[in-house]
Amino acid sequence: MQDFIAIGDTVVDAFIKLKEAEVNKDRSKLLLSFGDKIPYESVEEVFAVGNSANAAVAAARLGLSSGLITNLGADNNSEKCLARLKEEKVSTGFVSVEEGKKTNYHYVLWYGDDRTILVKHEHYNYQFPALGGPASKWLYLSSLGEDTMIYHGEIIEYLKKNPEVSLAFQPGTFQLELGADKLRDVYTRSKIVFCNVDEAGRILGMDTLGIEELLKRIKALGPEMVVITDGPKGAYAYDGTNIYQQLPYPDIKPPFERTGAGDAFASTVVAALVLGKDLLTALQWGAVNSMSVVQQVGAQKGLLTLEKIEEYLKSAPSEFKTKKLN
């Protein structure tokens, strides 16, 4: 029995630090000279990342017994990913390595303190493993590639047979594109759903709603709790009765690179819930780990241990608050 098992695609991120680029005024577009040679400063490969792998590592760093259900290609990159997961004490017993397939490889265009990611998901033979009875206290479902509707159905069937297992859902790109109707069973079965403001609008097919309405409409899909992040405003949570705003933990220094901040927040909130903490405490833990991750390159280097999170909370400045909004 694991405390926490994450489900989703694993990738290798190649961080390409750009030397010359522009960002438009509203920071919605990265501008590069077309047909030109673009100088870059450096490239760094980071293995065994992706929403779910990041979550599994975050849980392990916090002292939980953690596992990962994922697919890799039978190549050199998969060997490095497996070694990385084992180094972080993440169980790899349910990792499927497929002959004739490549491990997902993404290019991260890193400029300033933010990034744009070029993504490509390989087509794997997704099959939910025969876990038997409840193999973990929580499942954490996130980004999967296309053609995984049957796989999602297998996950739901497992959860129906094991009602004592809680589900956290952090939809990835393809899951967002599917919308709420096709994944209604997933939302209904979830104990907690995480997304950012833009993603919430995509889930609902609406982009002009306020945060309170977004929270309530996603809650109406069935989850017990909803958490929506909103950049520098922090995160908002709704438990069906109260709406809370969790302000960010002040940066200890200017952010270095923002990949994985959302993953760190969501997975740390879930880890805190696994450990028996209430939602408000869990939100504070998530804010601390999110702050730490953006101080390093990639989604995992900055993930904290439980002891370090407690240290930051003890020394938290007065502006670090969780506010009840209703």
C-alpha positions, 0 to 999 in steps of 0.5 A, spaced: 500 500 500 502 506 497 500 513 500 500 516 493 500 514 486 501 519 480 498 517 473 500 520 467 505 521 462 513 522 463 517 527 459 524 529 458 525 537 458 530 540 454 531 547 457 534 552 452 536 558 455 535 563 449 539 569 449 535 574 444 528 574 444 522 579 445 515 578 449 509 582 447 506 587 452 501 583 455 506 577 455 502 573 451 507 571 445 514 570 445 517 573 439 523 570 435 526 572 428 523 568 423 528 565 418 534 567 422 539 564 427 537 565 434 543 564 439 542 561 446 546 561 452 545 553 454 541 547 454 540 542 460 536 536 460 532 534 466 529 527 466 523 524 469 518 530 469 511 532 467 505 533 471 505 526 474 512 525 475 513 531 478 507 530 483 510 523 485 517 526 486 514 532 491 510 526 495 516 522 496 520 528 498 515 530 503 516 523 506 510 519 503 511 512 500 510 514 492 509 511 486 508 512 478 504 509 473 507 511 466 509 509 459 516 510 457 519 508 450 525 503 450 531 508 449 536 511 453 532 516 455 527 511 459 533 508 463 535 515 465 528 517 467 528 510 471 534 512 475 532 519 476 525 516 479 529 511 483 534 516 486 528 520 489 525 513 492 519 513 487 516 506 486 517 504 479 513 497 479 508 500 475 512 503 469 511 500 462 517 501 458 515 499 450 519 497 445 519 501 438 517 507 442 521 513 444 520 517 451 517 523 451 521 529 449 519 536 450 523 543 448 523 548 453 524 555 450 527 559 457 527 566 456 527 571 462 524 567 468 518 564 464 518 559 459 514 556 452 514 549 452 514 545 445 510 538 446 510 532 443 506 526 446 508 519 443 502 514 442 503 508 447 499 502 449 496 505 455 493 499 459 491 501 467 495 495 471 492 490 475 492 493 482 488 488 485 485 492 491 486 499 493 494 500 492 494 507 495 490 512 499 490 517 493 491 517 486 493 523 482 491 523 475 494 528 470 497 529 463 496 524 458 496 524 451 491 523 446 487 517 444 486 515 452 479 515 453 479 508 454 484 508 459 481 514 463 475 509 463 479 503 466 482 508 471 474 510 473 472 502 473 478 501 478 476 507 483 469 504 482 471 498 485 475 501 490 471 507 493 476 508 499 481 511 494 481 518 493 482 521 487 486 528 485 485 531 478 490 536 475 488 536 468 493 536 462 493 539 455 489 533 452 484 533 458 482 540 458 481 539 450 476 534 451 472 538 456 468 537 462 462 532 458 467 527 456 471 526 462 465 527 467 466 521 471 473 523 472 470 530 475 465 526 479 469 521 482 475 527 484 476 529 491 479 535 489 480 538 482 486 543 480 487 548 475 489 555 473 484 560 471 485 560 464 484 552 464 478 553 468 475 557 463 477 551 458 474 546 462 467 550 462 467 552 455 467 559 458 472 565 459 468 571 462 467 568 469 469 571 475 473 566 480 467 565 485 463 563 479 469 558 476 469 555 483 462 554 483 461 551 476 467 546 477 464 544 483 458 543 480 461 537 476 462 533 482 468 534 486 468 535 493 473 541 493 476 545 487 482 549 487 484 554 482 491 558 481 491 565 479 499 567 478 501 573 483 494 573 486 495 566 489 490 560 489 482 560 490 479 554 494 472 552 494 470 546 499 462 547 497 461 551 503 467 557 503 471 560 498 478 561 500 484 565 497 491 563 499 496 568 498 503 566 495 509 565 499 513 571 498 519 570 494 526 569 497 529 572 491 526 573 484 524 567 481 529 564 476 525 559 472 517 558 473 516 551 470 513 546 475 510 551 480 503 549 479 505 542 479 508 543 486 502 547 489 497 542 487 501 535 489 503 538 495 496 540 497 494 533 496 500 530 500 498 534 506 491 532 505 494 525 505 498 526 511 491 528 515 492 536 514 486 540 513 485 544 507 487 551 509 494 548 512 494 544 505 494 550 501 499 554 505 504 548 504 503 548 497 504 556 496 511 554 500 513 549 495 511 553 489 515 559 491 521 554 492 521 551 485 521 557 481 528 558 485 531 553 481 531 550 473 526 545 472 520 542 476 523 538 481 530 541 484 526 546 488 521 541 491 522 541 499 522 536 505 517 536 510 522 539 515 523 545 510 516 547 509 515 547 516 521 552 517 518 556 512 511 556 515 514 558 522 518 564 519 512 566 514 512 574 514 505 577 516 503 578 508 502 570 508 495 569 509 489 565 507 483 569 507 476 567 507 472 570 502 465 569 504 
